Amino acid sequence: PWTSLFWQSHFWMGMVLSGLLLSSTAAQPLIGHHPFVRRLHVATNLVVALLLAMQAISGTRNLLLG
Protein backbone atom coordinates (compact mmCIF):
# COMPACT_ATOMS: atom_id res chain seq x y z
CA PRO A 1 0.00 0.00 0.00
CA TRP A 2 2.95 2.38 0.03
CA THR A 3 3.44 2.53 -3.73
CA SER A 4 2.39 5.54 -5.77
CA LEU A 5 -0.07 3.42 -7.77
CA PHE A 6 -2.05 2.68 -4.61
CA TRP A 7 -2.34 6.34 -3.69
CA GLN A 8 -3.33 7.26 -7.22
CA SER A 9 -6.08 4.69 -7.59
CA HIS A 10 -7.63 3.34 -4.41
CA PHE A 11 -7.07 6.25 -2.06
CA TRP A 12 -8.43 8.98 -4.29
CA MET A 13 -11.27 6.88 -5.68
CA GLY A 14 -12.23 6.04 -2.11
CA MET A 15 -12.22 9.72 -1.20
CA VAL A 16 -14.45 10.52 -4.19
CA LEU A 17 -16.79 7.69 -3.24
CA SER A 18 -17.00 8.92 0.34
CA GLY A 19 -17.84 12.42 -0.82
CA LEU A 20 -20.51 11.21 -3.23
CA LEU A 21 -22.11 8.97 -0.62
CA LEU A 22 -22.12 11.76 1.97
CA SER A 23 -23.66 14.22 -0.48
CA SER A 24 -26.30 11.67 -1.39
CA THR A 25 -27.14 11.20 2.27
CA ALA A 26 -27.27 14.94 2.87
CA ALA A 27 -29.72 15.38 -0.02
CA GLN A 28 -32.23 12.86 1.38
CA PRO A 29 -34.72 15.48 2.68
CA LEU A 30 -34.81 17.22 -0.71
CA ILE A 31 -35.22 14.15 -2.91
CA GLY A 32 -38.97 13.83 -2.40
CA HIS A 33 -39.70 17.49 -3.03
CA HIS A 34 -37.56 18.47 -6.02
CA PRO A 35 -37.48 16.44 -9.28
CA PHE A 36 -34.08 17.88 -10.25
CA VAL A 37 -32.53 16.72 -6.98
CA ARG A 38 -34.10 13.29 -7.49
CA ARG A 39 -32.54 12.97 -10.96
CA LEU A 40 -29.21 14.19 -9.63
CA HIS A 41 -29.44 11.63 -6.82
CA VAL A 42 -30.10 8.80 -9.28
CA ALA A 43 -27.22 9.89 -11.53
CA THR A 44 -24.89 10.18 -8.54
CA ASN A 45 -25.85 6.72 -7.35
CA LEU A 46 -25.15 5.25 -10.79
CA VAL A 47 -21.68 6.81 -10.72
CA VAL A 48 -21.15 5.46 -7.20
CA ALA A 49 -22.18 1.97 -8.32
CA LEU A 50 -19.71 2.07 -11.22
CA LEU A 51 -16.89 3.35 -9.01
CA LEU A 52 -17.60 0.70 -6.36
CA ALA A 53 -17.47 -2.00 -9.03
CA MET A 54 -14.15 -0.61 -10.27
CA GLN A 55 -12.81 -0.58 -6.69
CA ALA A 56 -13.90 -4.17 -6.14
CA ILE A 57 -12.39 -5.44 -9.39
CA SER A 58 -9.10 -3.57 -9.12
CA GLY A 59 -8.75 -4.24 -5.39
CA THR A 60 -9.25 -7.96 -5.87
CA ARG A 61 -6.78 -7.93 -8.76
CA ASN A 62 -4.20 -6.09 -6.66
CA LEU A 63 -4.63 -8.51 -3.76
CA LEU A 64 -4.24 -11.55 -6.00
CA LEU A 65 -1.26 -10.21 -7.92
CA GLY A 66 0.45 -8.32 -5.14
C-alpha atoms as one frame of an Amber mdcrd trajectory, in Angstrom:
protein
   0.000   0.000   0.000   2.954   2.383   0.028   3.443   2.527  -3.732   2.395
   5.536  -5.772  -0.066   3.421  -7.766  -2.048   2.683  -4.608  -2.338   6.344
  -3.690  -3.332   7.261  -7.224  -6.079   4.688  -7.587  -7.633   3.339  -4.405
  -7.067   6.248  -2.063  -8.430   8.983  -4.294 -11.265   6.879  -5.680 -12.228
   6.038  -2.106 -12.220   9.723  -1.199 -14.454  10.525  -4.188 -16.794   7.686
  -3.237 -17.002   8.922   0.344 -17.838  12.423  -0.824 -20.511  11.207  -3.226
 -22.108   8.967  -0.617 -22.116  11.762   1.971 -23.661  14.224  -0.483 -26.301
  11.668  -1.386 -27.142  11.201   2.273 -27.268  14.945   2.872 -29.720  15.378
  -0.022 -32.227  12.864   1.379 -34.725  15.475   2.683 -34.812  17.221  -0.711
 -35.225  14.145  -2.909 -38.974  13.825  -2.398 -39.697  17.491  -3.032 -37.565
  18.466  -6.022 -37.476  16.436  -9.279 -34.077  17.877 -10.246 -32.527  16.724
  -6.985 -34.102  13.292  -7.490 -32.545  12.969 -10.965 -29.209  14.189  -9.627
 -29.443  11.628  -6.821 -30.100   8.796  -9.279 -27.224   9.887 -11.526 -24.890
  10.176  -8.543 -25.851   6.718  -7.346 -25.155   5.252 -10.789 -21.678   6.809
 -10.724 -21.154   5.460  -7.195 -22.184   1.968  -8.318 -19.713   2.067 -11.217
 -16.893   3.351  -9.007 -17.601   0.704  -6.364 -17.475  -1.999  -9.032 -14.155
  -0.614 -10.265 -12.809  -0.575  -6.689 -13.898  -4.174  -6.139 -12.389  -5.443
  -9.385  -9.103  -3.566  -9.116  -8.749  -4.245  -5.386  -9.250  -7.961  -5.873
  -6.781  -7.932  -8.758  -4.201  -6.092  -6.660  -4.625  -8.513  -3.761  -4.243
 -11.547  -6.002  -1.257 -10.205  -7.918   0.451  -8.320  -5.142
